[in-house]
Amino acid sequence: MSISHYLKEIGRGKHNARDLTREQACDLMGQLLDGSVTDVETGAFCIAMRVKGETSDELAGFMDALNSRMKRLDR
């Protein structure tokens, strides 16, 4: 799978980029964490988010993806 459709939304520059929904951000980050995207796409994502800036919904979606892939440790 590819994240190119997300990159088209977030890669339009600081003033023209569109924000992702929480669900879209979760899907995008999940693909990144699972290693199913290319190095070029990963780099493009990092640059696009650096220029655009993150919304609270996007950060929450990124955390959802991370939390669903973490192994919980019992105390």
DSSP file (Angstrom, degrees, kcal/mol; ACC not computed):
  #  RESIDUE AA STRUCTURE BP1 BP2  ACC     N-H-->O    O-->H-N    N-H-->O    O-->H-N    TCO  KAPPA ALPHA  PHI   PSI    X-CA   Y-CA   Z-CA
    1    1 A M              0   0    0      0, 0.0     2,-0.3     0, 0.0     0, 0.0   0.000 360.0 360.0 360.0 160.0    0.0    0.0    0.0
    2    2 A S        -     0   0    0     35,-0.1     3,-0.2     1,-0.0     4,-0.1  -0.881 360.0-151.2-125.4 153.2    1.1    3.6   -0.5
    3    3 A I    >>  +     0   0    0     -2,-0.3     4,-2.2     1,-0.1     3,-0.8   0.186  65.9 113.5-103.7  15.2    0.7    6.8    1.4
    4    4 A S  H 3> S+     0   0    0      1,-0.3     4,-1.9     2,-0.2    -1,-0.1   0.839  71.9  56.3 -59.4 -35.1    0.9    8.9   -1.7
    5    5 A H  H 3> S+     0   0    0     -3,-0.2     4,-0.8     1,-0.2    -1,-0.3   0.841 109.6  46.7 -67.4 -30.9   -2.8   10.1   -1.4
    6    6 A Y  H X> S+     0   0    0     -3,-0.8     4,-2.4     2,-0.2     3,-0.5   0.887 108.6  55.1 -72.7 -39.5   -2.0   11.4    2.1
    7    7 A L  H 3X S+     0   0    0     -4,-2.2     4,-2.0     1,-0.2    -2,-0.2   0.848 102.2  57.4 -62.6 -33.6    1.2   13.1    0.8
    8    8 A K  H 3< S+     0   0    0     -4,-1.9    -1,-0.2    -5,-0.2    -2,-0.2   0.838 111.1  44.0 -64.5 -31.9   -0.9   14.9   -1.8
    9    9 A E  H << S+     0   0    0     -4,-0.8     9,-2.7    -3,-0.5     3,-0.5   0.918 123.0  32.6 -78.2 -45.7   -3.0   16.4    1.1
   10   10 A I  H  < S+     0   0    0     -4,-2.4     3,-0.4     7,-0.2    42,-0.2   0.615 108.1  68.9 -90.1 -12.0   -0.3   17.3    3.5
   11   11 A G     <  +     0   0    0     -4,-2.0    -1,-0.2    -5,-0.3    -2,-0.1   0.032  66.6  98.9 -97.4  27.8    2.4   18.2    1.0
   12   12 A R  S    S-     0   0    0     -3,-0.5     4,-0.3     1,-0.3    -1,-0.2   0.274  93.0 -96.2 -97.4  11.2    0.8   21.4   -0.4
   13   13 A G     >  -     0   0    0     -3,-0.4     4,-1.6     1,-0.2    -1,-0.3  -0.238  50.5 -58.7  97.0 170.9    2.9   23.8    1.6
   14   14 A K  T  4 S+     0   0    0      1,-0.2    -1,-0.2     2,-0.2    -2,-0.1   0.851 132.5  32.0 -59.9 -39.4    2.3   25.7    4.9
   15   15 A H  T  4 S+     0   0    0     -3,-0.2    -1,-0.2     1,-0.1    -2,-0.1   0.657 124.0  41.1 -97.8 -16.5   -0.9   27.5    3.8
   16   16 A N  T  4 S+     0   0    0     -4,-0.3    -2,-0.2    -3,-0.1    -3,-0.2   0.501  83.2 113.2-110.2  -6.4   -2.5   25.1    1.3
   17   17 A A     <  -     0   0    0     -4,-1.6     2,-0.4    -7,-0.2    -7,-0.2  -0.356  60.2-133.6 -68.5 147.0   -2.0   21.7    3.1
   18   18 A R        -     0   0    0     -9,-2.7     2,-0.2   -10,-0.1    -6,-0.1  -0.803  18.0-118.1-101.3 144.0   -5.1   19.9    4.3
   19   19 A D        -     0   0    0     -2,-0.4     2,-0.2     1,-0.1    35,-0.1  -0.508  25.5-127.0 -77.6 147.5   -5.3   18.4    7.8
   20   20 A L        -     0   0    0     -2,-0.2    38,-0.1     1,-0.1     2,-0.1  -0.622  21.5-115.9 -88.4 152.4   -5.8   14.7    8.2
   21   21 A T     >  -     0   0    0     -2,-0.2     4,-2.6     1,-0.1     5,-0.2  -0.364  33.5-103.9 -75.1 167.9   -8.5   13.2   10.2
   22   22 A R  H  > S+     0   0    0      1,-0.2     4,-2.1     2,-0.2     5,-0.1   0.901 123.7  50.1 -59.9 -40.8   -7.6   11.2   13.3
   23   23 A E  H  > S+     0   0    0      2,-0.2     4,-2.2     1,-0.2    -1,-0.2   0.896 110.9  48.1 -66.8 -41.3   -8.4    8.0   11.4
   24   24 A Q  H  > S+     0   0    0      2,-0.2     4,-2.8     1,-0.2    -2,-0.2   0.920 111.6  50.0 -64.9 -43.1   -6.3    9.0    8.3
   25   25 A A  H  X S+     0   0    0     -4,-2.6     4,-2.6     1,-0.2     5,-0.2   0.883 110.2  51.1 -63.0 -38.2   -3.4    9.9   10.6
   26   26 A C  H  X S+     0   0    0     -4,-2.1     4,-2.3    -5,-0.2    -1,-0.2   0.922 111.8  46.7 -64.3 -44.4   -3.7    6.6   12.3
   27   27 A D  H  X S+     0   0    0     -4,-2.2     4,-2.1     2,-0.2    -2,-0.2   0.931 113.5  48.4 -63.2 -45.8   -3.7    4.7    9.0
   28   28 A L  H  X S+     0   0    0     -4,-2.8     4,-1.9     1,-0.2    -2,-0.2   0.944 114.7  44.0 -61.3 -49.6   -0.7    6.7    7.7
   29   29 A M  H  X S+     0   0    0     -4,-2.6     4,-3.0     1,-0.2     5,-0.2   0.867 110.1  57.2 -66.3 -35.0    1.4    6.2   10.8
   30   30 A G  H  X S+     0   0    0     -4,-2.3     4,-2.2    -5,-0.2    -1,-0.2   0.913 106.5  48.6 -60.5 -42.7    0.4    2.6   11.0
   31   31 A Q  H  X>S+     0   0    0     -4,-2.1     5,-2.1     2,-0.2     4,-0.6   0.896 112.2  49.4 -64.1 -39.6    1.8    2.1    7.5
   32   32 A L  H ><5S+     0   0    0     -4,-1.9     3,-1.0     1,-0.2    -2,-0.2   0.938 112.9  46.3 -63.3 -46.6    5.0    3.9    8.5
   33   33 A L  H 3<5S+     0   0    0     -4,-3.0    -2,-0.2     1,-0.3    -1,-0.2   0.834 110.1  53.6 -66.4 -32.7    5.4    1.8   11.6
   34   34 A D  H 3<5S-     0   0    0     -4,-2.2    -1,-0.3    -5,-0.2    -2,-0.2   0.573 109.9-123.8 -78.8  -8.4    4.7   -1.5    9.7
   35   35 A G  T <<5S+     0   0    0     -3,-1.0    -3,-0.2    -4,-0.6    -2,-0.1   0.768  70.8 131.1  74.6  25.6    7.5   -0.6    7.2
   36   36 A S      < +     0   0    0     -5,-2.1     2,-0.3    -6,-0.2    -4,-0.2   0.316  52.4  75.0 -96.1  10.2    5.1   -0.9    4.2
   37   37 A V  S    S-     0   0    0     -6,-0.4   -35,-0.1    -5,-0.2     2,-0.0  -0.830  84.8-104.1-117.5 159.8    6.1    2.4    2.7
   38   38 A T     >  -     0   0    0     -2,-0.3     4,-2.2     1,-0.1     5,-0.1  -0.296  28.6-112.5 -76.8 164.0    9.3    3.3    0.8
   39   39 A D  H  > S+     0   0    0      1,-0.2     4,-2.4     2,-0.2     5,-0.2   0.865 119.1  55.0 -62.3 -36.5   12.1    5.4    2.2
   40   40 A V  H  > S+     0   0    0      2,-0.2     4,-2.6     1,-0.2    -1,-0.2   0.923 108.4  47.4 -64.0 -44.5   11.2    8.2   -0.3
   41   41 A E  H  > S+     0   0    0      2,-0.2     4,-2.5     1,-0.2    -2,-0.2   0.895 110.8  52.1 -63.9 -39.7    7.7    8.3    1.0
   42   42 A T  H  X S+     0   0    0     -4,-2.2     4,-2.3     2,-0.2    -2,-0.2   0.927 111.7  46.3 -61.7 -44.9    8.9    8.3    4.6
   43   43 A G  H  X S+     0   0    0     -4,-2.4     4,-2.4     2,-0.2     5,-0.2   0.903 111.5  51.1 -63.3 -42.4   11.2   11.2    3.9
   44   44 A A  H  X S+     0   0    0     -4,-2.6     4,-2.7     1,-0.2    -2,-0.2   0.896 109.7  51.1 -62.8 -40.1    8.4   13.1    2.0
   45   45 A F  H  X S+     0   0    0     -4,-2.5     4,-2.6     2,-0.2     5,-0.3   0.940 110.0  49.1 -60.8 -48.1    6.1   12.6    5.0
   46   46 A C  H  X S+     0   0    0     -4,-2.3     4,-1.8     1,-0.2    -2,-0.2   0.918 115.0  43.7 -60.1 -45.0    8.6   13.9    7.5
   47   47 A I  H  X S+     0   0    0     -4,-2.4     4,-2.2     2,-0.2     5,-0.2   0.926 113.3  51.1 -67.0 -44.8    9.3   17.0    5.4
   48   48 A A  H  X S+     0   0    0     -4,-2.7     4,-2.8     1,-0.2     5,-0.2   0.907 112.4  45.9 -61.4 -42.2    5.6   17.7    4.6
   49   49 A M  H  X S+     0   0    0     -4,-2.6     4,-2.7     2,-0.2    -1,-0.2   0.850 109.8  55.2 -70.4 -32.4    4.7   17.4    8.3
   50   50 A R  H  < S+     0   0    0     -4,-1.8    -2,-0.2    -5,-0.3    -1,-0.2   0.908 115.2  38.9 -64.3 -41.4    7.6   19.7    9.3
   51   51 A V  H  < S+     0   0    0     -4,-2.2    -2,-0.2    -5,-0.1    -1,-0.2   0.924 123.9  39.2 -73.5 -46.1    6.4   22.4    6.9
   52   52 A K  H  < S-     0   0    0     -4,-2.8    -3,-0.2    -5,-0.2    -2,-0.2   0.900  99.2-138.9 -73.3 -43.6    2.7   21.9    7.6
   53   53 A G     <  -     0   0    0     -4,-2.7     2,-0.3    -5,-0.2    -3,-0.1   0.013  22.8 -85.1  89.2 154.4    2.7   21.4   11.3
   54   54 A E        -     0   0    0     -4,-0.1     2,-0.2   -35,-0.1   -35,-0.0  -0.706  30.3-144.4 -99.9 146.0    0.6   18.8   13.2
   55   55 A T     >  -     0   0    0     -2,-0.3     4,-2.4   -35,-0.1     5,-0.2  -0.593  31.0-109.4 -95.3 167.0   -2.9   19.2   14.5
   56   56 A S  H  > S+     0   0    0      1,-0.2     4,-2.3    -2,-0.2     5,-0.2   0.869 120.4  52.9 -65.6 -35.3   -4.1   17.7   17.7
   57   57 A D  H  > S+     0   0    0      2,-0.2     4,-2.3     1,-0.2    -1,-0.2   0.900 109.2  49.2 -65.4 -39.7   -6.2   15.2   15.7
   58   58 A E  H  > S+     0   0    0      2,-0.2     4,-2.4     1,-0.2    -2,-0.2   0.926 111.7  48.2 -65.5 -44.0   -3.2   14.1   13.7
   59   59 A L  H  X S+     0   0    0     -4,-2.4     4,-2.2     1,-0.2    -2,-0.2   0.899 111.2  50.9 -63.1 -39.6   -1.1   13.7   16.8
   60   60 A A  H  X S+     0   0    0     -4,-2.3     4,-2.3     2,-0.2    -1,-0.2   0.907 110.5  49.6 -64.0 -41.0   -3.9   11.6   18.4
   61   61 A G  H  X S+     0   0    0     -4,-2.3     4,-2.1     2,-0.2    -2,-0.2   0.892 108.9  51.9 -64.2 -39.9   -4.1    9.4   15.3
   62   62 A F  H  X S+     0   0    0     -4,-2.4     4,-2.0     1,-0.2    -1,-0.2   0.915 111.2  47.9 -61.3 -42.5   -0.3    8.9   15.3
   63   63 A M  H  X S+     0   0    0     -4,-2.2     4,-3.3     2,-0.2     5,-0.2   0.868 107.1  56.3 -67.0 -36.7   -0.6    7.9   19.0
   64   64 A D  H  X S+     0   0    0     -4,-2.3     4,-2.0     2,-0.2    -1,-0.2   0.929 109.0  47.2 -58.7 -44.8   -3.5    5.5   18.2
   65   65 A A  H  X S+     0   0    0     -4,-2.1     4,-0.6     2,-0.2    -2,-0.2   0.910 114.9  46.1 -63.8 -42.3   -1.3    3.7   15.6
   66   66 A L  H >X S+     0   0    0     -4,-2.0     3,-1.2     1,-0.2     4,-0.7   0.937 111.6  50.6 -66.1 -46.9    1.6    3.5   18.1
   67   67 A N  H >< S+     0   0    0     -4,-3.3     3,-0.7     1,-0.3    -1,-0.2   0.856 106.2  55.3 -61.5 -36.2   -0.5    2.3   21.0
   68   68 A S  H 3< S+     0   0    0     -4,-2.0    -1,-0.3    -5,-0.2    -2,-0.2   0.665 112.8  43.1 -72.4 -13.9   -2.1   -0.5   18.9
   69   69 A R  H << S+     0   0    0     -3,-1.2    -1,-0.2    -4,-0.6     2,-0.2   0.436  91.3 104.1-109.0  -2.6    1.4   -1.8   18.0
   70   70 A M    <<  -     0   0    0     -4,-0.7     2,-0.6    -3,-0.7    -3,-0.0  -0.548  68.4-130.2 -82.6 144.7    3.1   -1.6   21.4
   71   71 A K        -     0   0    0     -2,-0.2     2,-0.3     2,-0.0    -2,-0.1  -0.847  26.2-134.2 -91.8 123.2    3.6   -4.6   23.5
   72   72 A R        -     0   0    0     -2,-0.6     2,-0.5     1,-0.0     0, 0.0  -0.559  11.9-141.3 -79.1 138.6    2.3   -3.9   27.0
   73   73 A L        -     0   0    0     -2,-0.3     2,-0.3     2,-0.0    -1,-0.0  -0.864  11.8-134.5-101.0 132.0    4.5   -4.9   29.9
   74   74 A D              0   0    0     -2,-0.5     0, 0.0     1,-0.1     0, 0.0  -0.626 360.0 360.0 -81.5 142.4    2.9   -6.3   33.0
   75   75 A R              0   0    0     -2,-0.3    -1,-0.1     0, 0.0    -2,-0.0   0.437 360.0 360.0 -96.6 360.0    4.1   -4.9   36.3
